[in-house]
Amino acid sequence: MAEILVERGFTHAHRLNAQCKNFKCKCDATDCCCRRLLYTQPDFVNVTSILEKHCGRREFRVLFLPKFHCELNFIEQCWGFSKRLYRQFPSSSKEVDLERNLVTALDSVPLEIMRQSVVHSDLIKSYLTNQQLCDSCTSLYGCI
């Protein structure tokens, strides 16, 4: 990795570690290790992933969600809504009943709730700066 970076003009790359301990780079760092330095380069950032390419060929759209708190992820909010519905079903130990209740609960999440969850997630993200998001995630999970 260091050799690639040197070829790109980063002459100090040989002095950097290959990666930070446990892949936990400081949130605001751009050149703390070879991995972070390489991954912040435009030709690495703007590359379409294999997943996006395969899905694109099948006319599916890939939606990458943030690795932040569940309030920033609308799928987590919809999942929480369906779990609340699931808990209202009578208790059972039969696998058939459990599966039927799960599918019913998931199918019962209204489209309007899904839309509200997206708007809610977008509102929270718009009020927080990137640094605030990073700080809150660092305090909850360590640097992501």
N, CA, C and O atoms as a GROMACS GRO file, in nm:
protein
  576
    1MET      N    1   0.082  -0.119   0.000
    1MET     CA    2   0.000   0.000   0.000
    1MET      C    3   0.087   0.126   0.000
    1MET      O    4   0.061   0.222  -0.072
    2ALA      N    5   0.191   0.123   0.082
    2ALA     CA    6   0.278   0.240   0.092
    2ALA      C    7   0.342   0.270  -0.042
    2ALA      O    8   0.357   0.387  -0.079
    3GLU      N    9   0.380   0.168  -0.116
    3GLU     CA   10   0.444   0.188  -0.246
    3GLU      C   11   0.348   0.255  -0.345
    3GLU      O   12   0.388   0.342  -0.422
    4ILE      N   13   0.223   0.214  -0.342
    4ILE     CA   14   0.122   0.278  -0.428
    4ILE      C   15   0.110   0.425  -0.395
    4ILE      O   16   0.103   0.509  -0.484
    5LEU      N   17   0.109   0.456  -0.266
    5LEU     CA   18   0.096   0.596  -0.223
    5LEU      C   19   0.219   0.678  -0.262
    5LEU      O   20   0.206   0.794  -0.301
    6VAL      N   21   0.336   0.619  -0.251
    6VAL     CA   22   0.459   0.688  -0.292
    6VAL      C   23   0.453   0.718  -0.441
    6VAL      O   24   0.489   0.828  -0.483
    7GLU      N   25   0.406   0.623  -0.521
    7GLU     CA   26   0.392   0.644  -0.664
    7GLU      C   27   0.293   0.755  -0.696
    7GLU      O   28   0.302   0.819  -0.801
    8ARG      N   29   0.199   0.778  -0.605
    8ARG     CA   30   0.100   0.884  -0.623
    8ARG      C   31   0.149   1.018  -0.568
    8ARG      O   32   0.076   1.117  -0.573
    9GLY      N   33   0.270   1.022  -0.515
    9GLY     CA   34   0.326   1.148  -0.469
    9GLY      C   35   0.328   1.166  -0.318
    9GLY      O   36   0.370   1.272  -0.271
   10PHE      N   37   0.285   1.068  -0.242
   10PHE     CA   38   0.286   1.077  -0.096
   10PHE      C   39   0.417   1.017  -0.046
   10PHE      O   40   0.424   0.900  -0.008
   11THR      N   41   0.520   1.098  -0.045
   11THR     CA   42   0.655   1.049  -0.014
   11THR      C   43   0.669   1.004   0.132
   11THR      O   44   0.759   0.926   0.162
   12HIS      N   45   0.583   1.049   0.219
   12HIS     CA   46   0.591   1.010   0.360
   12HIS      C   47   0.518   0.879   0.390
   12HIS      O   48   0.514   0.838   0.505
   13ALA      N   49   0.462   0.815   0.291
   13ALA     CA   50   0.380   0.695   0.312
   13ALA      C   51   0.457   0.581   0.377
   13ALA      O   52   0.399   0.503   0.452
   14HIS      N   53   0.587   0.570   0.351
   14HIS     CA   54   0.666   0.461   0.411
   14HIS      C   55   0.677   0.476   0.563
   14HIS      O   56   0.703   0.378   0.632
   15ARG      N   57   0.657   0.596   0.614
   15ARG     CA   58   0.664   0.618   0.759
   15ARG      C   59   0.531   0.589   0.829
   15ARG      O   60   0.527   0.585   0.952
   16LEU      N   61   0.424   0.570   0.754
   16LEU     CA   62   0.291   0.545   0.812
   16LEU      C   63   0.269   0.397   0.837
   16LEU      O   64   0.325   0.312   0.768
   17ASN      N   65   0.189   0.368   0.938
   17ASN     CA   66   0.145   0.230   0.959
   17ASN      C   67   0.053   0.190   0.845
   17ASN      O   68  -0.008   0.276   0.781
   18ALA      N   69   0.042   0.062   0.820
   18ALA     CA   70  -0.048   0.015   0.714
   18ALA      C   71  -0.192   0.050   0.749
   18ALA      O   72  -0.270   0.089   0.662
   19GLN      N   73  -0.227   0.037   0.878
   19GLN     CA   74  -0.362   0.070   0.924
   19GLN      C   75  -0.355   0.108   1.070
   19GLN      O   76  -0.259   0.074   1.140
   20CYS      N   77  -0.456   0.179   1.116
   20CYS     CA   78  -0.463   0.212   1.259
   20CYS      C   79  -0.506   0.088   1.336
   20CYS      O   80  -0.564  -0.005   1.280
   21LYS      N   81  -0.476   0.087   1.464
   21LYS     CA   82  -0.508  -0.028   1.549
   21LYS      C   83  -0.659  -0.058   1.543
   21LYS      O   84  -0.741   0.031   1.564
   22ASN      N   85  -0.693  -0.182   1.515
   22ASN     CA   86  -0.832  -0.228   1.505
   22ASN      C   87  -0.914  -0.150   1.402
   22ASN      O   88  -1.036  -0.142   1.414
   23PHE      N   89  -0.848  -0.094   1.303
   23PHE     CA   90  -0.914  -0.015   1.198
   23PHE      C   91  -0.988   0.105   1.255
   23PHE      O   92  -1.086   0.150   1.194
   24LYS      N   93  -0.947   0.158   1.368
   24LYS     CA   94  -1.014   0.270   1.435
   24LYS      C   95  -0.936   0.398   1.412
   24LYS      O   96  -0.865   0.445   1.501
   25CYS      N   97  -0.949   0.455   1.294
   25CYS     CA   98  -0.884   0.583   1.264
   25CYS      C   99  -0.955   0.695   1.338
   25CYS      O  100  -1.074   0.684   1.367
   26LYS      N  101  -0.884   0.802   1.369
   26LYS     CA  102  -0.948   0.919   1.427
   26LYS      C  103  -1.043   0.976   1.323
   26LYS      O  104  -1.013   0.977   1.203
   27CYS      N  105  -1.158   1.022   1.368
   27CYS     CA  106  -1.264   1.063   1.276
   27CYS      C  107  -1.222   1.174   1.180
   27CYS      O  108  -1.265   1.174   1.064
   28ASP      N  109  -1.141   1.267   1.225
   28ASP     CA  110  -1.104   1.380   1.140
   28ASP      C  111  -0.973   1.358   1.066
   28ASP      O  112  -0.928   1.446   0.993
   29ALA      N  113  -0.911   1.243   1.083
   29ALA     CA  114  -0.780   1.216   1.020
   29ALA      C  115  -0.798   1.177   0.874
   29ALA      O  116  -0.891   1.106   0.837
   30THR      N  117  -0.705   1.224   0.792
   30THR     CA  118  -0.706   1.185   0.651
   30THR      C  119  -0.578   1.114   0.611
   30THR      O  120  -0.572   1.050   0.506
   31ASP      N  121  -0.475   1.125   0.695
   31ASP     CA  122  -0.349   1.060   0.661
   31ASP      C  123  -0.283   0.996   0.784
   31ASP      O  124  -0.161   1.003   0.800
   32CYS      N  125  -0.363   0.935   0.870
   32CYS     CA  126  -0.310   0.872   0.991
   32CYS      C  127  -0.245   0.738   0.960
   32CYS      O  128  -0.156   0.693   1.033
   33CYS      N  129  -0.288   0.673   0.853
   33CYS     CA  130  -0.232   0.544   0.812
   33CYS      C  131  -0.246   0.531   0.661
   33CYS      O  132  -0.319   0.607   0.597
   34CYS      N  133  -0.177   0.434   0.605
   34CYS     CA  134  -0.183   0.415   0.459
   34CYS      C  135  -0.325   0.383   0.413
   34CYS      O  136  -0.370   0.433   0.310
   35ARG      N  137  -0.395   0.302   0.489
   35ARG     CA  138  -0.531   0.264   0.452
   35ARG      C  139  -0.622   0.386   0.439
   35ARG      O  140  -0.692   0.402   0.339
   36ARG      N  141  -0.620   0.474   0.540
   36ARG     CA  142  -0.707   0.592   0.538
   36ARG      C  143  -0.666   0.686   0.424
   36ARG      O  144  -0.752   0.740   0.354
   37LEU      N  145  -0.536   0.704   0.406
   37LEU     CA  146  -0.486   0.792   0.302
   37LEU      C  147  -0.528   0.741   0.164
   37LEU      O  148  -0.571   0.819   0.079
   38LEU      N  149  -0.516   0.612   0.144
   38LEU     CA  150  -0.554   0.552   0.016
   38LEU      C  151  -0.705   0.560  -0.006
   38LEU      O  152  -0.751   0.592  -0.116
   39TYR      N  153  -0.782   0.532   0.097
   39TYR     CA  154  -0.928   0.531   0.083
   39TYR      C  155  -0.989   0.669   0.070
   39TYR      O  156  -1.106   0.681   0.034
   40THR      N  157  -0.914   0.774   0.097
   40THR     CA  158  -0.967   0.909   0.080
   40THR      C  159  -0.932   0.969  -0.056
   40THR      O  160  -0.971   1.082  -0.086
   41GLN      N  161  -0.860   0.895  -0.138
   41GLN     CA  162  -0.824   0.945  -0.270
   41GLN      C  163  -0.947   0.941  -0.362
   41GLN      O  164  -1.025   0.846  -0.357
   42PRO      N  165  -0.964   1.043  -0.446
   42PRO     CA  166  -1.085   1.052  -0.530
   42PRO      C  167  -1.112   0.929  -0.616
   42PRO      O  168  -1.227   0.890  -0.632
   43ASP      N  169  -1.008   0.868  -0.672
   43ASP     CA  170  -1.033   0.753  -0.758
   43ASP      C  171  -1.072   0.628  -0.679
   43ASP      O  172  -1.121   0.532  -0.737
   44PHE      N  173  -1.052   0.628  -0.548
   44PHE     CA  174  -1.103   0.519  -0.464
   44PHE      C  175  -1.244   0.553  -0.415
   44PHE      O  176  -1.330   0.465  -0.408
   45VAL      N  177  -1.266   0.678  -0.381
   45VAL     CA  178  -1.396   0.720  -0.329
   45VAL      C  179  -1.505   0.709  -0.435
   45VAL      O  180  -1.617   0.668  -0.405
   46ASN      N  181  -1.473   0.745  -0.558
   46ASN     CA  182  -1.574   0.753  -0.664
   46ASN      C  183  -1.589   0.625  -0.745
   46ASN      O  184  -1.651   0.629  -0.852
   47VAL      N  185  -1.535   0.514  -0.699
   47VAL     CA  186  -1.547   0.388  -0.772
   47VAL      C  187  -1.682   0.324  -0.740
   47VAL      O  188  -1.725   0.318  -0.624
   48THR      N  189  -1.747   0.276  -0.843
   48THR     CA  190  -1.872   0.204  -0.825
   48THR      C  191  -1.840   0.064  -0.774
   48THR      O  192  -1.755  -0.005  -0.831
   49SER      N  193  -1.907   0.024  -0.668
   49SER     CA  194  -1.879  -0.107  -0.609
   49SER      C  195  -1.932  -0.220  -0.698
   49SER      O  196  -2.017  -0.198  -0.784
   50ILE      N  197  -1.881  -0.339  -0.674
   50ILE     CA  198  -1.928  -0.456  -0.749
   50ILE      C  199  -2.076  -0.477  -0.724
   50ILE      O  200  -2.151  -0.511  -0.817
   51LEU      N  201  -2.120  -0.457  -0.601
   51LEU     CA  202  -2.262  -0.471  -0.569
   51LEU      C  203  -2.346  -0.375  -0.652
   51LEU      O  204  -2.449  -0.415  -0.708
   52GLU      N  205  -2.303  -0.249  -0.660
   52GLU     CA  206  -2.378  -0.150  -0.739
   52GLU      C  207  -2.381  -0.188  -0.887
   52GLU      O  208  -2.483  -0.171  -0.954
   53LYS      N  209  -2.270  -0.240  -0.938
   53LYS     CA  210  -2.266  -0.281  -1.079
   53LYS      C  211  -2.362  -0.395  -1.107
   53LYS      O  212  -2.438  -0.391  -1.204
   54HIS      N  213  -2.357  -0.498  -1.023
   54HIS     CA  214  -2.445  -0.613  -1.044
   54HIS      C  215  -2.592  -0.576  -1.030
   54HIS      O  216  -2.676  -0.618  -1.111
   55CYS      N  217  -2.623  -0.497  -0.930
   55CYS     CA  218  -2.762  -0.455  -0.911
   55CYS      C  219  -2.808  -0.363  -1.023
   55CYS      O  220  -2.922  -0.371  -1.068
   56GLY      N  221  -2.718  -0.276  -1.069
   56GLY     CA  222  -2.751  -0.185  -1.178
   56GLY      C  223  -2.786  -0.259  -1.306
   56GLY      O  224  -2.876  -0.218  -1.379
   57ARG      N  225  -2.715  -0.368  -1.334
   57ARG     CA  226  -2.745  -0.449  -1.452
   57ARG      C  227  -2.885  -0.509  -1.445
   57ARG      O  228  -2.947  -0.535  -1.548
   58ARG      N  229  -2.933  -0.531  -1.324
   58ARG     CA  230  -3.067  -0.588  -1.305
   58ARG      C  231  -3.171  -0.479  -1.275
   58ARG      O  232  -3.285  -0.508  -1.239
   59GLU      N  233  -3.129  -0.355  -1.291
   59GLU     CA  234  -3.213  -0.238  -1.272
   59GLU      C  235  -3.264  -0.223  -1.129
   59GLU      O  236  -3.375  -0.175  -1.106
   60PHE      N  237  -3.180  -0.267  -1.031
   60PHE     CA  238  -3.208  -0.243  -0.890
   60PHE      C  239  -3.121  -0.126  -0.847
   60PHE      O  240  -3.011  -0.107  -0.898
   61ARG      N  241  -3.171  -0.049  -0.754
   61ARG     CA  242  -3.094   0.062  -0.700
   61ARG      C  243  -3.043   0.025  -0.562
   61ARG      O  244  -3.118  -0.025  -0.479
   62VAL      N  245  -2.917   0.049  -0.538
   62VAL     CA  246  -2.856   0.018  -0.409
   62VAL      C  247  -2.863   0.143  -0.322
   62VAL      O  248  -2.828   0.253  -0.367
   63LEU      N  249  -2.907   0.127  -0.201
   63LEU     CA  250  -2.916   0.237  -0.107
   63LEU      C  251  -2.824   0.208   0.010
   63LEU      O  252  -2.852   0.119   0.091
   64PHE      N  253  -2.713   0.281   0.020
   64PHE     CA  254  -2.621   0.264   0.131
   64PHE      C  255  -2.667   0.355   0.244
   64PHE      O  256  -2.681   0.476   0.227
   65LEU      N  257  -2.690   0.296   0.359
   65LEU     CA  258  -2.739   0.369   0.474
   65LEU      C  259  -2.624   0.398   0.570
   65LEU      O  260  -2.526   0.325   0.574
   66PRO      N  261  -2.638   0.505   0.648
   66PRO     CA  262  -2.530   0.539   0.742
   66PRO      C  263  -2.518   0.436   0.853
   66PRO      O  264  -2.614   0.367   0.888
   67LYS      N  265  -2.397   0.426   0.907
   67LYS     CA  266  -2.370   0.332   1.015
   67LYS      C  267  -2.394   0.398   1.150
   67LYS      O  268  -2.324   0.368   1.247
   68PHE      N  269  -2.490   0.485   1.156
   68PHE     CA  270  -2.510   0.562   1.276
   68PHE      C  271  -2.628   0.508   1.357
   68PHE      O  272  -2.676   0.398   1.333
   69HIS      N  273  -2.670   0.585   1.449
   69HIS     CA  274  -2.780   0.551   1.538
   69HIS      C  275  -2.905   0.517   1.459
   69HIS      O  276  -2.926   0.568   1.349
   70CYS      N  277  -2.989   0.431   1.516
   70CYS     CA  278  -3.108   0.383   1.445
   70CYS      C  279  -3.203   0.496   1.405
   70CYS      O  280  -3.281   0.479   1.312
   71GLU      N  281  -3.198   0.611   1.471
   71GLU     CA  282  -3.284   0.722   1.431
   71GLU      C  283  -3.245   0.778   1.296
   71GLU      O  284  -3.324   0.851   1.234
   72LEU      N  285  -3.126   0.747   1.249
   72LEU     CA  286  -3.081   0.795   1.119
   72LEU      C  287  -3.102   0.692   1.009
   72LEU      O  288  -3.063   0.716   0.894
   73ASN      N  289  -3.162   0.581   1.040
   73ASN     CA  290  -3.178   0.473   0.945
   73ASN      C  291  -3.327   0.435   0.940
   73ASN      O  292  -3.380   0.378   1.036
   74PHE      N  293  -3.391   0.466   0.830
   74PHE     CA  294  -3.536   0.446   0.824
   74PHE      C  295  -3.574   0.298   0.828
   74PHE      O  296  -3.684   0.264   0.873
   75ILE      N  297  -3.486   0.209   0.784
   75ILE     CA  298  -3.518   0.066   0.791
   75ILE      C  299  -3.528   0.022   0.936
   75ILE      O  300  -3.615  -0.058   0.970
   76GLU      N  301  -3.441   0.074   1.022
   76GLU     CA  302  -3.448   0.041   1.164
   76GLU      C  303  -3.580   0.091   1.225
   76GLU      O  304  -3.639   0.025   1.310
   77GLN      N  305  -3.625   0.207   1.180
   77GLN     CA  306  -3.751   0.260   1.232
   77GLN      C  307  -3.869   0.173   1.187
   77GLN      O  308  -3.960   0.147   1.266
   78CYS      N  309  -3.868   0.130   1.062
   78CYS     CA  310  -3.975   0.042   1.013
   78CYS      C  311  -3.970  -0.093   1.084
   78CYS      O  312  -4.074  -0.150   1.118
   79TRP      N  313  -3.849  -0.143   1.107
   79TRP     CA  314  -3.833  -0.269   1.179
   79TRP      C  315  -3.888  -0.254   1.322
   79TRP      O  316  -3.956  -0.344   1.372
   80GLY      N  317  -3.859  -0.142   1.386
   80GLY     CA  318  -3.913  -0.118   1.520
   80GLY      C  319  -4.064  -0.114   1.522
   80GLY      O  320  -4.127  -0.164   1.614
   81PHE      N  321  -4.124  -0.053   1.418
   81PHE     CA  322  -4.269  -0.048   1.407
   81PHE      C  323  -4.326  -0.189   1.394
   81PHE      O  324  -4.424  -0.223   1.459
   82SER      N  325  -4.264  -0.271   1.310
   82SER     CA  326  -4.314  -0.408   1.291
   82SER      C  327  -4.294  -0.493   1.417
   82SER      O  328  -4.376  -0.580   1.446
   83LYS      N  329  -4.184  -0.468   1.492
   83LYS     CA  330  -4.165  -0.543   1.617
   83LYS      C  331  -4.275  -0.509   1.717
   83LYS      O  332  -4.322  -0.596   1.791
   84ARG      N  333  -4.315  -0.382   1.720
   84ARG     CA  334  -4.423  -0.343   1.811
   84ARG      C  335  -4.552  -0.415   1.773
   84ARG      O  336  -4.625  -0.462   1.860
   85LEU      N  337  -4.579  -0.425   1.643
   85LEU     CA  338  -4.698  -0.499   1.598
   85LEU      C  339  -4.687  -0.647   1.632
   85LEU      O  340  -4.785  -0.708   1.674
   86TYR      N  341  -4.568  -0.704   1.614
   86TYR     CA  342  -4.546  -0.846   1.640
   86TYR      C  343  -4.574  -0.880   1.786
   86TYR      O  344  -4.629  -0.986   1.816
   87ARG      N  345  -4.536  -0.791   1.875
   87ARG     CA  346  -4.555  -0.816   2.018
   87ARG      C  347  -4.703  -0.818   2.058
   87ARG      O  348  -4.737  -0.866   2.166
   88GLN      N  349  -4.789  -0.767   1.973
   88GLN     CA  350  -4.933  -0.765   2.003
   88GLN      C  351  -5.000  -0.899   1.971
   88GLN      O  352  -5.113  -0.922   2.014
   89PHE      N  353  -4.932  -0.986   1.897
   89PHE     CA  354  -4.987  -1.118   1.867
   89PHE      C  355  -4.978  -1.206   1.991
   89PHE      O  356  -4.891  -1.186   2.075
   90PRO      N  357  -5.069  -1.303   2.002
   90PRO     CA  358  -5.063  -1.393   2.118
   90PRO      C  359  -4.934  -1.475   2.116
   90PRO      O  360  -4.883  -1.510   2.009
   91SER      N  361  -4.882  -1.506   2.234
   91SER     CA  362  -4.760  -1.585   2.244
   91SER      C  363  -4.785  -1.725   2.189
   91SER      O  364  -4.894  -1.780   2.200
   92SER      N  365  -4.680  -1.781   2.130
   92SER     CA  366  -4.689  -1.916   2.077
   92SER      C  367  -4.549  -1.976   2.071
   92SER      O  368  -4.450  -1.904   2.061
   93SER      N  369  -4.543  -2.107   2.079
   93SER     CA  370  -4.415  -2.175   2.064
   93SER      C  371  -4.408  -2.252   1.933
   93SER      O  372  -4.309  -2.318   1.904
   94LYS      N  373  -4.513  -2.243   1.855
   94LYS     CA  374  -4.516  -2.313   1.727
   94LYS      C  375  -4.447  -2.228   1.620
   94LYS      O  376  -4.477  -2.109   1.603
   95GLU      N  377  -4.355  -2.291   1.551
   95GLU     CA  378  -4.279  -2.218   1.450
   95GLU      C  379  -4.369  -2.164   1.339
   95GLU      O  380  -4.344  -2.055   1.287
   96VAL      N  381  -4.472  -2.236   1.304
   96VAL     CA  382  -4.565  -2.191   1.199
   96VAL      C  383  -4.634  -2.062   1.241
   96VAL      O  384  -4.647  -1.968   1.162
   97ASP      N  385  -4.679  -2.057   1.368
   97ASP     CA  386  -4.744  -1.935   1.419
   97ASP      C  387  -4.646  -1.818   1.423
   97ASP      O  388  -4.681  -1.706   1.386
   98LEU      N  389  -4.524  -1.846   1.469
   98LEU     CA  390  -4.425  -1.739   1.480
   98LEU      C  391  -4.393  -1.680   1.343
   98LEU      O  392  -4.384  -1.558   1.328
   99GLU      N  393  -4.376  -1.767   1.244
   99GLU     CA  394  -4.344  -1.719   1.109
   99GLU      C  395  -4.461  -1.640   1.050
   99GLU      O  396  -4.442  -1.536   0.989
  100ARG      N  397  -4.583  -1.691   1.070
  100ARG     CA  398  -4.702  -1.621   1.018
  100ARG      C  399  -4.715  -1.483   1.084
  100ARG      O  400  -4.745  -1.385   1.017
  101ASN      N  401  -4.693  -1.477   1.216
  101ASN     CA  402  -4.702  -1.350   1.287
  101ASN      C  403  -4.595  -1.252   1.239
  101ASN      O  404  -4.621  -1.132   1.225
  102LEU      N  405  -4.474  -1.303   1.215
  102LEU     CA  406  -4.366  -1.217   1.168
  102LEU      C  407  -4.398  -1.159   1.030
  102LEU      O  408  -4.386  -1.038   1.009
  103VAL      N  409  -4.439  -1.244   0.940
  103VAL     CA  410  -4.472  -1.197   0.804
  103VAL      C  411  -4.589  -1.098   0.808
  103VAL      O  412  -4.587  -0.997   0.738
  104THR      N  413  -4.688  -1.128   0.889
  104THR     CA  414  -4.802  -1.036   0.902
  104THR      C  415  -4.759  -0.901   0.957
  104THR      O  416  -4.802  -0.796   0.909
  105ALA      N  417  -4.674  -0.904   1.059
  105ALA     CA  418  -4.626  -0.778   1.119
  105ALA      C  419  -4.544  -0.697   1.018
  105ALA      O  420  -4.560  -0.575   1.009
  106LEU      N  421  -4.458  -0.764   0.943
  106LEU     CA  422  -4.378  -0.692   0.843
  106LEU      C  423  -4.466  -0.636   0.731
  106LEU      O  424  -4.443  -0.525   0.684
  107ASP      N  425  -4.564  -0.713   0.690
  107ASP     CA  426  -4.654  -0.666   0.584
  107ASP      C  427  -4.748  -0.555   0.632
  107ASP      O  428  -4.806  -0.483   0.551
  108SER      N  429  -4.761  -0.542   0.762
  108SER     CA  430  -4.854  -0.443   0.818
  108SER      C  431  -4.795  -0.304   0.834
  108SER      O  432  -4.866  -0.211   0.873
  109VAL      N  433  -4.667  -0.287   0.805
  109VAL     CA  434  -4.607  -0.154   0.815
  109VAL      C  435  -4.658  -0.071   0.698
  109VAL      O  436  -4.626  -0.100   0.583
  110PRO      N  437  -4.738   0.032   0.726
  110PRO     CA  438  -4.796   0.111   0.616
  110PRO      C  439  -4.689   0.191   0.541
  110PRO      O  440  -4.588   0.232   0.598
  111LEU      N  441  -4.714   0.212   0.414
  111LEU     CA  442  -4.623   0.290   0.331
  111LEU      C  443  -4.605   0.431   0.388
  111LEU      O  444  -4.496   0.488   0.380
  112GLU      N  445  -4.709   0.487   0.446
  112GLU     CA  446  -4.701   0.621   0.504
  112GLU      C  447  -4.601   0.625   0.620
  112GLU      O  448  -4.527   0.722   0.635
  113ILE      N  449  -4.598   0.518   0.701
  113ILE     CA  450  -4.500   0.511   0.811
  113ILE      C  451  -4.359   0.505   0.754
  113ILE      O  452  -4.267   0.568   0.808
  114MET      N  453  -4.341   0.429   0.646
  114MET     CA  454  -4.209   0.422   0.582
  114MET      C  455  -4.166   0.559   0.532
  114MET      O  456  -4.051   0.599   0.550
  115ARG      N  457  -4.259   0.631   0.471
  115ARG     CA  458  -4.226   0.765   0.421
  115ARG      C  459  -4.194   0.860   0.535
  115ARG      O  460  -4.100   0.940   0.525
  116GLN      N  461  -4.271   0.852   0.644
  116GLN     CA  462  -4.243   0.938   0.760
  116GLN      C  463  -4.106   0.907   0.819
  116GLN      O  464  -4.036   0.997   0.865
  117SER      N  465  -4.068   0.780   0.818
  117SER     CA  466  -3.938   0.741   0.872
  117SER      C  467  -3.824   0.799   0.789
  117SER      O  468  -3.722   0.841   0.843
  118VAL      N  469  -3.843   0.801   0.658
  118VAL     CA  470  -3.740   0.860   0.570
  118VAL      C  471  -3.728   1.009   0.597
  118VAL      O  472  -3.618   1.061   0.610
  119VAL      N  473  -3.842   1.077   0.605
  119VAL     CA  474  -3.840   1.221   0.632
  119VAL      C  475  -3.778   1.249   0.768
  119VAL      O  476  -3.697   1.341   0.782
  120HIS      N  477  -3.814   1.170   0.869
  120HIS     CA  478  -3.758   1.186   1.003
  120HIS      C  479  -3.606   1.170   1.001
  120HIS      O  480  -3.534   1.250   1.060
  121SER      N  481  -3.558   1.065   0.933
  121SER     CA  482  -3.413   1.041   0.924
  121SER      C  483  -3.344   1.157   0.855
  121SER      O  484  -3.238   1.202   0.900
  122ASP      N  485  -3.403   1.206   0.745
  122ASP     CA  486  -3.343   1.317   0.672
  122ASP      C  487  -3.340   1.445   0.755
  122ASP      O  488  -3.243   1.520   0.749
  123LEU      N  489  -3.447   1.469   0.833
  123LEU     CA  490  -3.450   1.588   0.918
  123LEU      C  491  -3.340   1.585   1.022
  123LEU      O  492  -3.271   1.685   1.043
  124ILE      N  493  -3.323   1.471   1.087
  124ILE     CA  494  -3.218   1.460   1.189
  124ILE      C  495  -3.082   1.483   1.128
  124ILE      O  496  -2.999   1.555   1.183
  125LYS      N  497  -3.059   1.420   1.012
  125LYS     CA  498  -2.928   1.435   0.947
  125LYS      C  499  -2.904   1.579   0.903
  125LYS      O  500  -2.790   1.626   0.905
  126SER      N  501  -3.010   1.650   0.863
  126SER     CA  502  -2.991   1.787   0.816
  126SER      C  503  -2.959   1.882   0.931
  126SER      O  504  -2.897   1.986   0.909
  127TYR      N  505  -3.001   1.849   1.054
  127TYR     CA  506  -2.974   1.935   1.168
  127TYR      C  507  -2.837   1.909   1.231
  127TYR      O  508  -2.786   1.991   1.307
  128LEU      N  509  -2.778   1.795   1.201
  128LEU     CA  510  -2.650   1.762   1.258
  128LEU      C  511  -2.540   1.780   1.155
  128LEU      O  512  -2.556   1.742   1.039
  129THR      N  513  -2.430   1.837   1.196
  129THR     CA  514  -2.314   1.846   1.106
  129THR      C  515  -2.245   1.711   1.103
  129THR      O  516  -2.270   1.625   1.188
  130ASN      N  517  -2.157   1.692   1.006
  130ASN     CA  518  -2.082   1.568   0.998
  130ASN      C  519  -2.002   1.545   1.126
  130ASN      O  520  -1.991   1.432   1.173
  131GLN      N  521  -1.947   1.653   1.183
  131GLN     CA  522  -1.869   1.639   1.305
  131GLN      C  523  -1.957   1.594   1.422
  131GLN      O  524  -1.915   1.512   1.503
  132GLN      N  525  -2.079   1.648   1.430
  132GLN     CA  526  -2.170   1.607   1.536
  132GLN      C  527  -2.208   1.459   1.522
  132GLN      O  528  -2.215   1.386   1.621
  133LEU      N  529  -2.232   1.416   1.397
  133LEU     CA  530  -2.262   1.275   1.374
  133LEU      C  531  -2.144   1.188   1.415
  133LEU      O  532  -2.161   1.086   1.481
  134CYS      N  533  -2.027   1.230   1.376
  134CYS     CA  534  -1.906   1.155   1.409
  134CYS      C  535  -1.886   1.150   1.560
  134CYS      O  536  -1.854   1.044   1.615
  135ASP      N  537  -1.905   1.263   1.627
  135ASP     CA  538  -1.888   1.268   1.772
  135ASP      C  539  -1.989   1.178   1.843
  135ASP      O  540  -1.953   1.107   1.937
  136SER      N  541  -2.114   1.181   1.798
  136SER     CA  542  -2.216   1.099   1.864
  136SER      C  543  -2.189   0.951   1.842
  136SER      O  544  -2.209   0.870   1.933
  137CYS      N  545  -2.143   0.915   1.723
  137CYS     CA  546  -2.112   0.775   1.696
  137CYS      C  547  -1.988   0.731   1.772
  137CYS      O  548  -1.981   0.617   1.819
  138THR      N  549  -1.892   0.819   1.784
  138THR     CA  550  -1.771   0.786   1.857
  138THR      C  551  -1.805   0.760   2.003
  138THR      O  552  -1.752   0.667   2.064
  139SER      N  553  -1.893   0.841   2.059
  139SER     CA  554  -1.928   0.822   2.199
  139SER      C  555  -2.010   0.695   2.219
  139SER      O  556  -2.002   0.632   2.325
  140LEU      N  557  -2.088   0.655   2.118
  140LEU     CA  558  -2.169   0.534   2.131
  140LEU      C  559  -2.092   0.407   2.095
  140LEU      O  560  -2.100   0.307   2.166
  141TYR      N  561  -2.017   0.412   1.985
  141TYR     CA  562  -1.960   0.290   1.930
  141TYR      C  563  -1.810   0.292   1.913
  141TYR      O  564  -1.752   0.190   1.877
  142GLY      N  565  -1.744   0.404   1.937
  142GLY     CA  566  -1.605   0.418   1.897
  142GLY      C  567  -1.604   0.470   1.754
  142GLY      O  568  -1.708   0.469   1.688
  143CYS      N  569  -1.494   0.515   1.706
  143CYS     CA  570  -1.487   0.576   1.572
  143CYS      C  571  -1.523   0.475   1.466
  143CYS      O  572  -1.477   0.360   1.469
  144ILE      N  573  -1.605   0.517   1.371
  144ILE     CA  574  -1.650   0.429   1.263
  144ILE      C  575  -1.572   0.463   1.138
  144ILE      O  576  -1.593   0.401   1.034
   0.00000   0.00000   0.00000
